[in-house]
Amino acid sequence: MHLSDRELTLELLMKELGMSRSRLYRAFHHAGGVARYIQRRRFLAARAALLRESHHRIHEIAYRYGFPLASDFTRAFRREFGYSPSEARDRRNEHC
């Protein structure tokens, strides 16, 4: 089970961790909930991949981390970080 797995569901997490729904919710309450935690981790992994893998296209990385549409990924990425995926790459290139 990986964060990039599109099949990652609450039910699968409950089964893998051996936790009830309410216990799982309590465990992730500090992170804004289970779904928010997963989404945040996916964004962080995607941003790291964008910076590390300049030879891959943005839509390829977006798809790998659970975002089938690059346009949805770009909008959500901008909401999450305050800049677009391509701006993240540009910032990386400025520091090299």
C-alpha positions in Angstrom: 0.0 0.0 0.0 1.5 3.3 -1.1 0.3 6.9 -1.1 0.4 7.0 -4.8 -2.0 4.0 -5.1 -5.3 5.2 -6.5 -6.9 2.2 -4.8 -6.0 3.6 -1.3 -9.3 4.0 0.5 -10.3 4.5 4.1 -11.6 0.9 4.2 -8.2 -0.4 3.0 -6.4 1.7 5.6 -8.7 0.4 8.3 -8.0 -3.2 7.3 -4.2 -2.7 6.9 -3.8 -0.9 10.2 -6.3 -3.0 12.1 -8.2 0.0 13.3 -11.8 1.0 13.5 -13.1 3.9 11.5 -13.5 6.1 14.7 -10.0 5.2 15.9 -8.5 5.9 12.5 -10.3 9.3 12.4 -9.0 10.1 15.9 -5.4 9.1 15.0 -5.5 11.5 12.0 -7.5 14.3 13.5 -4.4 16.5 14.1 -3.6 16.3 10.4 -7.1 17.4 9.3 -8.4 13.9 8.8 -7.3 10.8 6.9 -8.2 12.1 3.4 -6.4 15.4 4.0 -3.3 13.6 5.4 -3.2 11.4 2.3 -3.7 14.3 -0.1 -1.0 16.4 1.7 1.5 13.5 1.5 0.7 13.0 -2.2 1.3 16.7 -2.9 4.6 16.7 -1.0 5.8 13.6 -2.9 4.7 15.1 -6.2 6.5 18.3 -5.5 9.7 16.4 -4.6 9.3 14.4 -7.9 8.9 17.6 -9.9 12.1 19.0 -8.5 14.0 15.7 -8.8 12.7 14.5 -12.1 12.9 17.4 -14.6 12.9 14.8 -17.4 9.4 13.7 -16.6 6.4 15.8 -17.7 4.2 17.4 -15.1 1.1 15.3 -16.2 3.1 12.1 -15.8 4.1 13.0 -12.2 0.5 14.1 -11.5 -0.9 10.8 -12.7 1.7 8.9 -10.7 0.5 10.6 -7.5 -3.2 10.0 -8.0 -4.2 13.0 -10.2 -5.6 11.7 -13.5 -6.1 15.2 -14.9 -3.1 17.5 -15.1 -5.4 20.6 -15.0 -6.9 19.4 -11.6 -3.5 18.7 -10.3 -2.2 22.1 -11.3 -5.2 23.9 -9.6 -4.9 21.8 -6.5 -1.1 22.2 -6.3 -1.4 26.0 -6.6 -4.0 26.0 -3.7 -1.7 23.8 -1.6 1.6 25.6 -2.2 0.7 29.0 -3.6 2.5 28.4 -6.9 2.1 26.1 -9.9 4.0 22.9 -10.6 5.9 24.6 -13.4 6.7 27.5 -11.1 8.1 24.9 -8.6 10.4 23.7 -11.4 11.4 27.2 -12.3 12.3 28.0 -8.7 14.4 24.8 -8.5 16.3 25.9 -11.7 17.0 29.3 -10.2 18.7 27.7 -7.2 21.0 25.4 -9.3 
